[in-house]
Amino acid sequence: MQRNITVLSGVLLSSILLMGCSPKVQVAVPNEPININLNVKIEHKILIKVDREIDDLLSDQSDLF
C-alpha cells in the first residue's frame, strides 16, 4: 500500500511539473491593417466545333431551344 501511494504521488508530481512546462502560444491582432496586392491575369479560350449537319439543323429549326 505504501508503495502504491509513493508511485501515485510520483506520477502526480511529474504531471504537475510537465503541465508547468507546457508551451504558451499567443495570437495578437496587428495594429496596422493587412494589405494584399494581387495582380491576376485570367485568359480563357472557348472552342466550339459543330458538325455541319447539326449546324444546318439548328439553322432550320431555330425554335428548337
mmCIF file of the N, C-alpha and C atoms, coordinates in Angstrom:
data_MODEL
# 
_entry.id   MODEL 
# 
loop_
_atom_site.group_PDB 
_atom_site.id 
_atom_site.type_symbol 
_atom_site.label_atom_id 
_atom_site.label_alt_id 
_atom_site.label_comp_id 
_atom_site.label_asym_id 
_atom_site.label_entity_id 
_atom_site.label_seq_id 
_atom_site.pdbx_PDB_ins_code 
_atom_site.Cartn_x 
_atom_site.Cartn_y 
_atom_site.Cartn_z 
_atom_site.occupancy 
_atom_site.B_iso_or_equiv 
_atom_site.pdbx_formal_charge 
_atom_site.auth_seq_id 
_atom_site.auth_comp_id 
_atom_site.auth_asym_id 
_atom_site.auth_atom_id 
_atom_site.pdbx_PDB_model_num 
ATOM 1   N N  . MET A 1 1  ? 0.830   -1.194 0.000   1.00 0.00 ? 1  MET A N  1 
ATOM 2   C CA . MET A 1 1  ? 0.000   0.000  0.000   1.00 0.00 ? 1  MET A CA 1 
ATOM 3   C C  . MET A 1 1  ? 0.874   1.257  0.000   1.00 0.00 ? 1  MET A C  1 
ATOM 4   N N  . GLN A 1 2  ? 1.925   1.200  0.809   1.00 0.00 ? 2  GLN A N  1 
ATOM 5   C CA . GLN A 1 2  ? 2.845   2.346  0.895   1.00 0.00 ? 2  GLN A CA 1 
ATOM 6   C C  . GLN A 1 2  ? 3.507   2.598  -0.451  1.00 0.00 ? 2  GLN A C  1 
ATOM 7   N N  . ARG A 1 3  ? 3.790   1.506  -1.159  1.00 0.00 ? 3  ARG A N  1 
ATOM 8   C CA . ARG A 1 3  ? 4.449   1.638  -2.465  1.00 0.00 ? 3  ARG A CA 1 
ATOM 9   C C  . ARG A 1 3  ? 3.492   2.285  -3.482  1.00 0.00 ? 3  ARG A C  1 
ATOM 10  N N  . ASN A 1 4  ? 2.228   1.896  -3.432  1.00 0.00 ? 4  ASN A N  1 
ATOM 11  C CA . ASN A 1 4  ? 1.246   2.472  -4.355  1.00 0.00 ? 4  ASN A CA 1 
ATOM 12  C C  . ASN A 1 4  ? 1.098   3.982  -4.122  1.00 0.00 ? 4  ASN A C  1 
ATOM 13  N N  . ILE A 1 5  ? 1.102   4.395  -2.877  1.00 0.00 ? 5  ILE A N  1 
ATOM 14  C CA . ILE A 1 5  ? 0.987   5.822  -2.568  1.00 0.00 ? 5  ILE A CA 1 
ATOM 15  C C  . ILE A 1 5  ? 2.218   6.567  -3.065  1.00 0.00 ? 5  ILE A C  1 
ATOM 16  N N  . THR A 1 6  ? 3.387   5.964  -2.939  1.00 0.00 ? 6  THR A N  1 
ATOM 17  C CA . THR A 1 6  ? 4.621   6.591  -3.411  1.00 0.00 ? 6  THR A CA 1 
ATOM 18  C C  . THR A 1 6  ? 4.603   6.735  -4.932  1.00 0.00 ? 6  THR A C  1 
ATOM 19  N N  . VAL A 1 7  ? 4.182   5.679  -5.622  1.00 0.00 ? 7  VAL A N  1 
ATOM 20  C CA . VAL A 1 7  ? 4.120   5.722  -7.089  1.00 0.00 ? 7  VAL A CA 1 
ATOM 21  C C  . VAL A 1 7  ? 3.085   6.746  -7.528  1.00 0.00 ? 7  VAL A C  1 
ATOM 22  N N  . LEU A 1 8  ? 1.932   6.750  -6.892  1.00 0.00 ? 8  LEU A N  1 
ATOM 23  C CA . LEU A 1 8  ? 0.868   7.688  -7.246  1.00 0.00 ? 8  LEU A CA 1 
ATOM 24  C C  . LEU A 1 8  ? 1.302   9.132  -7.021  1.00 0.00 ? 8  LEU A C  1 
ATOM 25  N N  . SER A 1 9  ? 1.965   9.383  -5.925  1.00 0.00 ? 9  SER A N  1 
ATOM 26  C CA . SER A 1 9  ? 2.434   10.753 -5.667  1.00 0.00 ? 9  SER A CA 1 
ATOM 27  C C  . SER A 1 9  ? 3.528   11.144 -6.656  1.00 0.00 ? 9  SER A C  1 
ATOM 28  N N  . GLY A 1 10 ? 4.381   10.184 -7.065  1.00 0.00 ? 10 GLY A N  1 
ATOM 29  C CA . GLY A 1 10 ? 5.409   10.469 -8.074  1.00 0.00 ? 10 GLY A CA 1 
ATOM 30  C C  . GLY A 1 10 ? 4.781   10.815 -9.413  1.00 0.00 ? 10 GLY A C  1 
ATOM 31  N N  . VAL A 1 11 ? 3.741   10.071 -9.793  1.00 0.00 ? 11 VAL A N  1 
ATOM 32  C CA . VAL A 1 11 ? 3.050   10.350 -11.055 1.00 0.00 ? 11 VAL A CA 1 
ATOM 33  C C  . VAL A 1 11 ? 2.366   11.700 -10.987 1.00 0.00 ? 11 VAL A C  1 
ATOM 34  N N  . LEU A 1 12 ? 1.737   12.000 -9.881  1.00 0.00 ? 12 LEU A N  1 
ATOM 35  C CA . LEU A 1 12 ? 1.060   13.287 -9.705  1.00 0.00 ? 12 LEU A CA 1 
ATOM 36  C C  . LEU A 1 12 ? 2.057   14.436 -9.749  1.00 0.00 ? 12 LEU A C  1 
ATOM 37  N N  . LEU A 1 13 ? 3.179   14.291 -9.086  1.00 0.00 ? 13 LEU A N  1 
ATOM 38  C CA . LEU A 1 13 ? 4.213   15.336 -9.093  1.00 0.00 ? 13 LEU A CA 1 
ATOM 39  C C  . LEU A 1 13 ? 4.789   15.526 -10.493 1.00 0.00 ? 13 LEU A C  1 
ATOM 40  N N  . SER A 1 14 ? 5.005   14.420 -11.223 1.00 0.00 ? 14 SER A N  1 
ATOM 41  C CA . SER A 1 14 ? 5.521   14.515 -12.590 1.00 0.00 ? 14 SER A CA 1 
ATOM 42  C C  . SER A 1 14 ? 4.513   15.223 -13.495 1.00 0.00 ? 14 SER A C  1 
ATOM 43  N N  . SER A 1 15 ? 3.236   14.916 -13.311 1.00 0.00 ? 15 SER A N  1 
ATOM 44  C CA . SER A 1 15 ? 2.210   15.568 -14.124 1.00 0.00 ? 15 SER A CA 1 
ATOM 45  C C  . SER A 1 15 ? 2.170   17.063 -13.876 1.00 0.00 ? 15 SER A C  1 
ATOM 46  N N  . ILE A 1 16 ? 2.273   17.449 -12.628 1.00 0.00 ? 16 ILE A N  1 
ATOM 47  C CA . ILE A 1 16 ? 2.262   18.879 -12.291 1.00 0.00 ? 16 ILE A CA 1 
ATOM 48  C C  . ILE A 1 16 ? 3.474   19.578 -12.897 1.00 0.00 ? 16 ILE A C  1 
ATOM 49  N N  . LEU A 1 17 ? 4.630   18.941 -12.824 1.00 0.00 ? 17 LEU A N  1 
ATOM 50  C CA . LEU A 1 17 ? 5.840   19.542 -13.401 1.00 0.00 ? 17 LEU A CA 1 
ATOM 51  C C  . LEU A 1 17 ? 5.740   19.653 -14.921 1.00 0.00 ? 17 LEU A C  1 
ATOM 52  N N  . LEU A 1 18 ? 5.173   18.621 -15.570 1.00 0.00 ? 18 LEU A N  1 
ATOM 53  C CA . LEU A 1 18 ? 5.029   18.678 -17.026 1.00 0.00 ? 18 LEU A CA 1 
ATOM 54  C C  . LEU A 1 18 ? 4.011   19.738 -17.445 1.00 0.00 ? 18 LEU A C  1 
ATOM 55  N N  . MET A 1 19 ? 2.954   19.923 -16.678 1.00 0.00 ? 19 MET A N  1 
ATOM 56  C CA . MET A 1 19 ? 1.969   20.945 -17.001 1.00 0.00 ? 19 MET A CA 1 
ATOM 57  C C  . MET A 1 19 ? 2.579   22.341 -16.875 1.00 0.00 ? 19 MET A C  1 
ATOM 58  N N  . GLY A 1 20 ? 3.502   22.518 -15.978 1.00 0.00 ? 20 GLY A N  1 
ATOM 59  C CA . GLY A 1 20 ? 4.167   23.810 -15.805 1.00 0.00 ? 20 GLY A CA 1 
ATOM 60  C C  . GLY A 1 20 ? 5.100   24.126 -16.950 1.00 0.00 ? 20 GLY A C  1 
ATOM 61  N N  . CYS A 1 21 ? 5.558   23.124 -17.676 1.00 0.00 ? 21 CYS A N  1 
ATOM 62  C CA . CYS A 1 21 ? 6.491   23.333 -18.785 1.00 0.00 ? 21 CYS A CA 1 
ATOM 63  C C  . CYS A 1 21 ? 5.792   23.383 -20.138 1.00 0.00 ? 21 CYS A C  1 
ATOM 64  N N  . SER A 1 22 ? 4.486   23.423 -20.183 1.00 0.00 ? 22 SER A N  1 
ATOM 65  C CA . SER A 1 22 ? 3.794   23.422 -21.468 1.00 0.00 ? 22 SER A CA 1 
ATOM 66  C C  . SER A 1 22 ? 4.040   24.739 -22.188 1.00 0.00 ? 22 SER A C  1 
ATOM 67  N N  . PRO A 1 23 ? 4.184   24.713 -23.533 1.00 0.00 ? 23 PRO A N  1 
ATOM 68  C CA . PRO A 1 23 ? 4.445   25.945 -24.286 1.00 0.00 ? 23 PRO A CA 1 
ATOM 69  C C  . PRO A 1 23 ? 3.204   26.838 -24.316 1.00 0.00 ? 23 PRO A C  1 
ATOM 70  N N  . LYS A 1 24 ? 3.436   28.113 -24.440 1.00 0.00 ? 24 LYS A N  1 
ATOM 71  C CA . LYS A 1 24 ? 2.352   29.089 -24.465 1.00 0.00 ? 24 LYS A CA 1 
ATOM 72  C C  . LYS A 1 24 ? 2.341   29.760 -25.839 1.00 0.00 ? 24 LYS A C  1 
ATOM 73  N N  . VAL A 1 25 ? 1.188   29.782 -26.467 1.00 0.00 ? 25 VAL A N  1 
ATOM 74  C CA . VAL A 1 25 ? 1.034   30.393 -27.784 1.00 0.00 ? 25 VAL A CA 1 
ATOM 75  C C  . VAL A 1 25 ? 0.074   31.559 -27.653 1.00 0.00 ? 25 VAL A C  1 
ATOM 76  N N  . GLN A 1 26 ? 0.492   32.706 -28.156 1.00 0.00 ? 26 GLN A N  1 
ATOM 77  C CA . GLN A 1 26 ? -0.364  33.878 -28.115 1.00 0.00 ? 26 GLN A CA 1 
ATOM 78  C C  . GLN A 1 26 ? -0.631  34.358 -29.541 1.00 0.00 ? 26 GLN A C  1 
ATOM 79  N N  . VAL A 1 27 ? -1.845  34.772 -29.777 1.00 0.00 ? 27 VAL A N  1 
ATOM 80  C CA . VAL A 1 27 ? -2.223  35.347 -31.063 1.00 0.00 ? 27 VAL A CA 1 
ATOM 81  C C  . VAL A 1 27 ? -2.615  36.786 -30.808 1.00 0.00 ? 27 VAL A C  1 
ATOM 82  N N  . ALA A 1 28 ? -1.948  37.704 -31.513 1.00 0.00 ? 28 ALA A N  1 
ATOM 83  C CA . ALA A 1 28 ? -2.227  39.124 -31.317 1.00 0.00 ? 28 ALA A CA 1 
ATOM 84  C C  . ALA A 1 28 ? -2.668  39.746 -32.632 1.00 0.00 ? 28 ALA A C  1 
ATOM 85  N N  . VAL A 1 29 ? -3.571  40.690 -32.545 1.00 0.00 ? 29 VAL A N  1 
ATOM 86  C CA . VAL A 1 29 ? -4.048  41.416 -33.711 1.00 0.00 ? 29 VAL A CA 1 
ATOM 87  C C  . VAL A 1 29 ? -3.051  42.527 -34.025 1.00 0.00 ? 29 VAL A C  1 
ATOM 88  N N  . PRO A 1 30 ? -2.640  42.664 -35.323 1.00 0.00 ? 30 PRO A N  1 
ATOM 89  C CA . PRO A 1 30 ? -1.685  43.720 -35.649 1.00 0.00 ? 30 PRO A CA 1 
ATOM 90  C C  . PRO A 1 30 ? -2.342  45.098 -35.534 1.00 0.00 ? 30 PRO A C  1 
ATOM 91  N N  . ASN A 1 31 ? -1.549  46.097 -35.271 1.00 0.00 ? 31 ASN A N  1 
ATOM 92  C CA . ASN A 1 31 ? -2.058  47.455 -35.129 1.00 0.00 ? 31 ASN A CA 1 
ATOM 93  C C  . ASN A 1 31 ? -2.428  48.075 -36.468 1.00 0.00 ? 31 ASN A C  1 
ATOM 94  N N  . GLU A 1 32 ? -1.703  47.704 -37.534 1.00 0.00 ? 32 GLU A N  1 
ATOM 95  C CA . GLU A 1 32 ? -1.956  48.243 -38.866 1.00 0.00 ? 32 GLU A CA 1 
ATOM 96  C C  . GLU A 1 32 ? -2.732  47.218 -39.699 1.00 0.00 ? 32 GLU A C  1 
ATOM 97  N N  . PRO A 1 33 ? -3.548  47.715 -40.637 1.00 0.00 ? 33 PRO A N  1 
ATOM 98  C CA . PRO A 1 33 ? -4.296  46.759 -41.472 1.00 0.00 ? 33 PRO A CA 1 
ATOM 99  C C  . PRO A 1 33 ? -3.359  45.980 -42.387 1.00 0.00 ? 33 PRO A C  1 
ATOM 100 N N  . ILE A 1 34 ? -3.803  44.819 -42.766 1.00 0.00 ? 34 ILE A N  1 
ATOM 101 C CA . ILE A 1 34 ? -3.031  43.957 -43.648 1.00 0.00 ? 34 ILE A CA 1 
ATOM 102 C C  . ILE A 1 34 ? -3.415  44.285 -45.085 1.00 0.00 ? 34 ILE A C  1 
ATOM 103 N N  . ASN A 1 35 ? -2.444  44.616 -45.928 1.00 0.00 ? 35 ASN A N  1 
ATOM 104 C CA . ASN A 1 35 ? -2.679  44.927 -47.341 1.00 0.00 ? 35 ASN A CA 1 
ATOM 105 C C  . ASN A 1 35 ? -2.187  43.772 -48.187 1.00 0.00 ? 35 ASN A C  1 
ATOM 106 N N  . ILE A 1 36 ? -3.061  43.335 -49.081 1.00 0.00 ? 36 ILE A N  1 
ATOM 107 C CA . ILE A 1 36 ? -2.698  42.264 -50.007 1.00 0.00 ? 36 ILE A CA 1 
ATOM 108 C C  . ILE A 1 36 ? -2.914  42.793 -51.416 1.00 0.00 ? 36 ILE A C  1 
ATOM 109 N N  . ASN A 1 37 ? -1.859  42.860 -52.193 1.00 0.00 ? 37 ASN A N  1 
ATOM 110 C CA . ASN A 1 37 ? -1.936  43.312 -53.584 1.00 0.00 ? 37 ASN A CA 1 
ATOM 111 C C  . ASN A 1 37 ? -1.791  42.100 -54.497 1.00 0.00 ? 37 ASN A C  1 
ATOM 112 N N  . LEU A 1 38 ? -2.802  41.914 -55.332 1.00 0.00 ? 38 LEU A N  1 
ATOM 113 C CA . LEU A 1 38 ? -2.767  40.782 -56.245 1.00 0.00 ? 38 LEU A CA 1 
ATOM 114 C C  . LEU A 1 38 ? -2.868  41.288 -57.675 1.00 0.00 ? 38 LEU A C  1 
ATOM 115 N N  . ASN A 1 39 ? -2.055  40.778 -58.524 1.00 0.00 ? 39 ASN A N  1 
ATOM 116 C CA . ASN A 1 39 ? -2.152  41.015 -59.956 1.00 0.00 ? 39 ASN A CA 1 
ATOM 117 C C  . ASN A 1 39 ? -2.494  39.684 -60.599 1.00 0.00 ? 39 ASN A C  1 
ATOM 118 N N  . VAL A 1 40 ? -3.735  39.594 -61.056 1.00 0.00 ? 40 VAL A N  1 
ATOM 119 C CA . VAL A 1 40 ? -4.212  38.340 -61.613 1.00 0.00 ? 40 VAL A CA 1 
ATOM 120 C C  . VAL A 1 40 ? -4.623  38.578 -63.057 1.00 0.00 ? 40 VAL A C  1 
ATOM 121 N N  . LYS A 1 41 ? -4.131  37.749 -63.916 1.00 0.00 ? 41 LYS A N  1 
ATOM 122 C CA . LYS A 1 41 ? -4.494  37.826 -65.320 1.00 0.00 ? 41 LYS A CA 1 
ATOM 123 C C  . LYS A 1 41 ? -5.159  36.503 -65.697 1.00 0.00 ? 41 LYS A C  1 
ATOM 124 N N  . ILE A 1 42 ? -6.409  36.623 -66.127 1.00 0.00 ? 42 ILE A N  1 
ATOM 125 C CA . ILE A 1 42 ? -7.170  35.431 -66.477 1.00 0.00 ? 42 ILE A CA 1 
ATOM 126 C C  . ILE A 1 42 ? -7.442  35.471 -67.973 1.00 0.00 ? 42 ILE A C  1 
ATOM 127 N N  . GLU A 1 43 ? -7.041  34.429 -68.633 1.00 0.00 ? 43 GLU A N  1 
ATOM 128 C CA . GLU A 1 43 ? -7.309  34.287 -70.055 1.00 0.00 ? 43 GLU A CA 1 
ATOM 129 C C  . GLU A 1 43 ? -8.074  32.992 -70.264 1.00 0.00 ? 43 GLU A C  1 
ATOM 130 N N  . HIS A 1 44 ? -9.039  33.052 -71.130 1.00 0.00 ? 44 HIS A N  1 
ATOM 131 C CA . HIS A 1 44 ? -9.771  31.843 -71.439 1.00 0.00 ? 44 HIS A CA 1 
ATOM 132 C C  . HIS A 1 44 ? -10.033 31.792 -72.935 1.00 0.00 ? 44 HIS A C  1 
ATOM 133 N N  . LYS A 1 45 ? -10.197 30.605 -73.379 1.00 0.00 ? 45 LYS A N  1 
ATOM 134 C CA . LYS A 1 45 ? -10.432 30.380 -74.787 1.00 0.00 ? 45 LYS A CA 1 
ATOM 135 C C  . LYS A 1 45 ? -11.446 29.251 -74.900 1.00 0.00 ? 45 LYS A C  1 
ATOM 136 N N  . ILE A 1 46 ? -12.526 29.523 -75.595 1.00 0.00 ? 46 ILE A N  1 
ATOM 137 C CA . ILE A 1 46 ? -13.575 28.524 -75.751 1.00 0.00 ? 46 ILE A CA 1 
ATOM 138 C C  . ILE A 1 46 ? -13.634 28.132 -77.223 1.00 0.00 ? 46 ILE A C  1 
ATOM 139 N N  . LEU A 1 47 ? -13.516 26.860 -77.451 1.00 0.00 ? 47 LEU A N  1 
ATOM 140 C CA . LEU A 1 47 ? -13.591 26.334 -78.809 1.00 0.00 ? 47 LEU A CA 1 
ATOM 141 C C  . LEU A 1 47 ? -14.867 25.520 -78.945 1.00 0.00 ? 47 LEU A C  1 
ATOM 142 N N  . ILE A 1 48 ? -15.677 25.875 -79.936 1.00 0.00 ? 48 ILE A N  1 
ATOM 143 C CA . ILE A 1 48 ? -16.912 25.143 -80.189 1.00 0.00 ? 48 ILE A CA 1 
ATOM 144 C C  . ILE A 1 48 ? -16.856 24.619 -81.617 1.00 0.00 ? 48 ILE A C  1 
ATOM 145 N N  . LYS A 1 49 ? -17.022 23.348 -81.721 1.00 0.00 ? 49 LYS A N  1 
ATOM 146 C CA . LYS A 1 49 ? -16.994 22.728 -83.034 1.00 0.00 ? 49 LYS A CA 1 
ATOM 147 C C  . LYS A 1 49 ? -18.344 22.034 -83.244 1.00 0.00 ? 49 LYS A C  1 
ATOM 148 N N  . VAL A 1 50 ? -19.022 22.422 -84.260 1.00 0.00 ? 50 VAL A N  1 
ATOM 149 C CA . VAL A 1 50 ? -20.325 21.853 -84.546 1.00 0.00 ? 50 VAL A CA 1 
ATOM 150 C C  . VAL A 1 50 ? -20.256 21.227 -85.936 1.00 0.00 ? 50 VAL A C  1 
ATOM 151 N N  . ASP A 1 51 ? -20.744 20.030 -85.987 1.00 0.00 ? 51 ASP A N  1 
ATOM 152 C CA . ASP A 1 51 ? -20.779 19.374 -87.293 1.00 0.00 ? 51 ASP A CA 1 
ATOM 153 C C  . ASP A 1 51 ? -21.703 20.139 -88.229 1.00 0.00 ? 51 ASP A C  1 
ATOM 154 N N  . ARG A 1 52 ? -21.452 19.998 -89.452 1.00 0.00 ? 52 ARG A N  1 
ATOM 155 C CA . ARG A 1 52 ? -22.209 20.731 -90.465 1.00 0.00 ? 52 ARG A CA 1 
ATOM 156 C C  . ARG A 1 52 ? -23.699 20.386 -90.401 1.00 0.00 ? 52 ARG A C  1 
ATOM 157 N N  . GLU A 1 53 ? -24.020 19.116 -90.191 1.00 0.00 ? 53 GLU A N  1 
ATOM 158 C CA . GLU A 1 53 ? -25.423 18.710 -90.132 1.00 0.00 ? 53 GLU A CA 1 
ATOM 159 C C  . GLU A 1 53 ? -26.134 19.323 -88.925 1.00 0.00 ? 53 GLU A C  1 
ATOM 160 N N  . ILE A 1 54 ? -25.475 19.340 -87.839 1.00 0.00 ? 54 ILE A N  1 
ATOM 161 C CA . ILE A 1 54 ? -26.079 19.929 -86.643 1.00 0.00 ? 54 ILE A CA 1 
ATOM 162 C C  . ILE A 1 54 ? -26.250 21.428 -86.841 1.00 0.00 ? 54 ILE A C  1 
ATOM 163 N N  . ASP A 1 55 ? -25.295 22.020 -87.467 1.00 0.00 ? 55 ASP A N  1 
ATOM 164 C CA . ASP A 1 55 ? -25.391 23.455 -87.739 1.00 0.00 ? 55 ASP A CA 1 
ATOM 165 C C  . ASP A 1 55 ? -26.573 23.747 -88.653 1.00 0.00 ? 55 ASP A C  1 
ATOM 166 N N  . ASP A 1 56 ? -26.773 22.904 -89.671 1.00 0.00 ? 56 ASP A N  1 
ATOM 167 C CA . ASP A 1 56 ? -27.918 23.068 -90.567 1.00 0.00 ? 56 ASP A CA 1 
ATOM 168 C C  . ASP A 1 56 ? -29.234 22.843 -89.821 1.00 0.00 ? 56 ASP A C  1 
ATOM 169 N N  . LEU A 1 57 ? -29.258 21.817 -88.959 1.00 0.00 ? 57 LEU A N  1 
ATOM 170 C CA . LEU A 1 57 ? -30.465 21.517 -88.199 1.00 0.00 ? 57 LEU A CA 1 
ATOM 171 C C  . LEU A 1 57 ? -30.852 22.691 -87.301 1.00 0.00 ? 57 LEU A C  1 
ATOM 172 N N  . LEU A 1 58 ? -29.861 23.258 -86.670 1.00 0.00 ? 58 LEU A N  1 
ATOM 173 C CA . LEU A 1 58 ? -30.140 24.396 -85.791 1.00 0.00 ? 58 LEU A CA 1 
ATOM 174 C C  . LEU A 1 58 ? -30.576 25.614 -86.589 1.00 0.00 ? 58 LEU A C  1 
ATOM 175 N N  . SER A 1 59 ? -30.062 25.749 -87.781 1.00 0.00 ? 59 SER A N  1 
ATOM 176 C CA . SER A 1 59 ? -30.457 26.876 -88.636 1.00 0.00 ? 59 SER A CA 1 
ATOM 177 C C  . SER A 1 59 ? -31.884 26.713 -89.124 1.00 0.00 ? 59 SER A C  1 
ATOM 178 N N  . ASP A 1 60 ? -32.239 25.466 -89.489 1.00 0.00 ? 60 ASP A N  1 
ATOM 179 C CA . ASP A 1 60 ? -33.581 25.210 -89.992 1.00 0.00 ? 60 ASP A CA 1 
ATOM 180 C C  . ASP A 1 60 ? -34.638 25.296 -88.895 1.00 0.00 ? 60 ASP A C  1 
ATOM 181 N N  . GLN A 1 61 ? -34.306 24.809 -87.732 1.00 0.00 ? 61 GLN A N  1 
ATOM 182 C CA . GLN A 1 61 ? -35.273 24.803 -86.634 1.00 0.00 ? 61 GLN A CA 1 
ATOM 183 C C  . GLN A 1 61 ? -34.787 25.748 -85.540 1.00 0.00 ? 61 GLN A C  1 
ATOM 184 N N  . SER A 1 62 ? -34.898 26.992 -85.817 1.00 0.00 ? 62 SER A N  1 
ATOM 185 C CA . SER A 1 62 ? -34.387 27.978 -84.867 1.00 0.00 ? 62 SER A CA 1 
ATOM 186 C C  . SER A 1 62 ? -35.181 28.011 -83.564 1.00 0.00 ? 62 SER A C  1 
ATOM 187 N N  . ASP A 1 63 ? -36.424 27.479 -83.606 1.00 0.00 ? 63 ASP A N  1 
ATOM 188 C CA . ASP A 1 63 ? -37.223 27.468 -82.373 1.00 0.00 ? 63 ASP A CA 1 
ATOM 189 C C  . ASP A 1 63 ? -37.032 26.183 -81.571 1.00 0.00 ? 63 ASP A C  1 
ATOM 190 N N  . LEU A 1 64 ? -36.014 25.397 -81.890 1.00 0.00 ? 64 LEU A N  1 
ATOM 191 C CA . LEU A 1 64 ? -35.755 24.135 -81.196 1.00 0.00 ? 64 LEU A CA 1 
ATOM 192 C C  . LEU A 1 64 ? -35.460 24.370 -79.721 1.00 0.00 ? 64 LEU A C  1 
ATOM 193 N N  . PHE A 1 65 ? -34.750 25.382 -79.395 1.00 0.00 ? 65 PHE A N  1 
ATOM 194 C CA . PHE A 1 65 ? -34.435 25.654 -77.989 1.00 0.00 ? 65 PHE A CA 1 
ATOM 195 C C  . PHE A 1 65 ? -35.174 26.850 -77.500 1.00 0.00 ? 65 PHE A C  1 
# 
